């Protein structure tokens, strides 16, 4: 197995872990404010990493240039903060009743990533990628809506939710490209540590502005358990696998591999909540997986 396929599989696995998190873990924190949840989910891994290898990584961080630090900040701002806040806010606005609309708009992420990869990383677009990329997006649409057009109802916050979803798509797509750029200047561990450090700082400011630090008093023992599980597995663990895989593939391939997130979400929703997929959705999921595999084989 060559390094491109291994890299694509690692990114797919990380995205699958995020899918599990969205179905089985994060929803259990629904009683807490979104900015506070994002802050704690980055703070806990940062504390653990600081204890284990913080001093060494601080020395490595000091060796980075100004442009490298700028791209690290962009990853933390777009991927760690804005993207997560936006997609969760969008879901909360529609009260989890119109997930299809939010999910479809988030699937515009590859379009943003492709354009930015061409501008920032100078990656060339190949016809094969465009073909399989189109099939992957088509599979994503059919998985979400089947053969129907999306419907918009009046009076249920769909307009602001749609705008937040577009912001999330742009943010995650941007973070994919910026993440590829920073691996040219830092190791996986340094990238992981600095991402969590900067994201924690950004979220600290956001939580301070929203005056929700008193939410620490409202965290229950079960909440702490979920926080710790996410921090050690689907949080920092998945991010580390993501960076290792990203180092061996292009940003265009990585953003398509991340479509494993919606696929795994549907599968886990069936396994955990008993929601059954239709035959069209099964076929659409298969189309997305095949497209992702073919894309991973492109050089």
Secondary structure by P-SEA (a helix, b strand, c coil): ccaaaaaaaaaaaaaaaaaaaacccccccccccaaaaaaaaaaaaaaaaaaccaaaaaaaaaaccaaaaaaaaaaaaccccaaaaaaaaaaaaaccccaaaaaaaaaaaaaaaaaaaaccccbbbbaaaaaaaaaaaaaaaaaaccccccccccccaaaaaaaaaaaaaaaaaaaaaaaaaacccccaaaaaaaaaaaaaaaaaaaaaaaccccccccccaaaaaaaaaaaacccaaaaaaaaaaaacccaaaaaaaacaaaaaaaaaaaacccccccaaaaaaaaaaaaaaaaaaacc
